[in-house]
């Protein structure tokens, strides 16, 4: 993982903790696929993809959230399914995205809850 990604995940975890989430896993892998954060709040399991970029690299004004395409969503859904089975959990699952755009002095975060919905 690159340093920008690591920094973004740290910011995301801090945000989630401040909002009352419990971080269960970071960089959870099944096979070659990975999800950034698995967290729980109340009776919900949150599968969270973190997308970070540095503002000077964003010449086209791309929102990092746009990088979570249908193929990436399928992989994240498969990881969530495997996690639930492996841990014998019966929780409702939310698929969230946290977008983080850094500049030289600060960062802007956007927490998109239920960013996509699987067809289980």
C-alpha positions in Angstrom: 0.0 0.0 0.0 1.3 3.5 -0.7 1.8 6.2 1.9 -1.1 8.3 0.7 -3.4 5.2 1.0 -2.1 4.5 4.5 -2.6 8.1 5.5 -6.1 8.1 4.1 -7.0 5.0 6.1 -5.7 6.5 9.3 -7.9 9.6 8.7 -10.9 7.3 7.9 -10.4 5.2 11.0 -10.2 8.4 13.2 -13.4 9.7 11.6 -15.2 6.4 12.2 -14.1 6.1 15.8 -15.3 9.7 16.5 -18.6 8.7 15.0 -19.0 5.7 17.3 -17.9 2.9 15.0 -15.8 0.0 16.3 -13.0 -1.0 13.9 -13.0 -4.8 13.5 -10.5 -5.2 10.6 -8.2 -3.2 8.5 -6.9 -4.4 5.1 -8.9 -7.6 5.4 -8.0 -10.1 2.6 -9.7 -13.1 1.1 -7.4 -14.5 -1.6 -6.0 -11.6 -3.7 -8.8 -9.2 -2.8 -8.9 -6.8 0.0 -11.3 -4.4 1.7 -9.9 -1.4 3.6 -12.0 -1.3 6.8 -14.6 -3.5 8.4 -16.4 -1.8 11.2 -19.5 -2.2 13.3 -22.0 0.2 14.7 -25.1 -1.0 16.4 -26.4 -4.1 14.6 -24.8 -3.2 11.3 -21.5 -4.4 9.8 -19.9 -1.7 7.6 -17.7 -2.6 4.8 -15.7 0.5 4.0 -13.6 1.3 0.9 -11.3 4.3 1.4 -10.3 6.3 -1.7 -7.6 9.0 -1.2 -5.8 11.4 -3.5 -3.7 14.4 -3.3 -5.4 17.5 -4.8 -2.6 18.4 -7.2 -2.9 15.0 -8.9 -6.6 15.6 -9.5 -6.3 17.6 -12.7 -9.6 16.3 -14.2 -11.5 16.9 -11.0 -12.2 13.2 -10.5 -14.0 12.3 -7.3 -12.2 9.4 -5.7 -15.6 7.7 -5.2 -15.8 7.2 -8.9 -13.0 4.7 -8.7 -15.3 2.2 -6.9 -16.7 0.8 -10.2 -19.1 -2.2 -10.5 -16.2 -4.7 -10.7 -14.7 -3.3 -7.5 -18.1 -3.4 -5.9 -18.5 -7.1 -6.8 -15.2 -7.9 -5.1 -16.1 -6.0 -2.0 -19.5 -7.8 -1.8 -17.7 -11.2 -2.1 -15.3 -10.3 0.6 -18.2 -9.2 2.9 -20.0 -12.5 2.2 -16.9 -14.5 3.1 -16.3 -12.4 6.2 -19.8 -13.0 7.4 -19.6 -16.8 6.8 -16.1 -17.1 8.3 -17.2 -15.3 11.5 -20.7 -16.7 11.6 -22.2 -13.3 11.8 -25.8 -12.5 11.1 -25.7 -8.7 10.8 -27.1 -6.4 8.2 -24.3 -5.1 5.9 -23.8 -1.6 4.7 -21.3 -0.8 1.9 -19.8 2.6 2.5 -17.1 4.7 0.9 -14.9 7.4 2.5 -13.3 9.8 0.0 -10.3 11.8 1.2 -8.7 14.6 -0.8 -5.5 15.9 0.7 -3.9 19.2 0.0 -0.7 20.7 1.5 -2.3 21.8 4.8 -5.5 19.8 5.4 -7.8 17.2 4.0 -11.4 17.1 2.9 -13.4 13.9 3.7 -16.7 12.7 2.4 -18.4 9.7 4.1 -20.9 8.1 1.7 -23.1 5.7 3.7 -24.7 2.9 1.8 -22.8 4.0 -1.3 -24.0 0.8 -3.1 -26.3 -2.0 -2.5 -25.7 -5.7 -3.4 -28.3 -7.9 -4.9 -27.8 -10.8 -2.4 
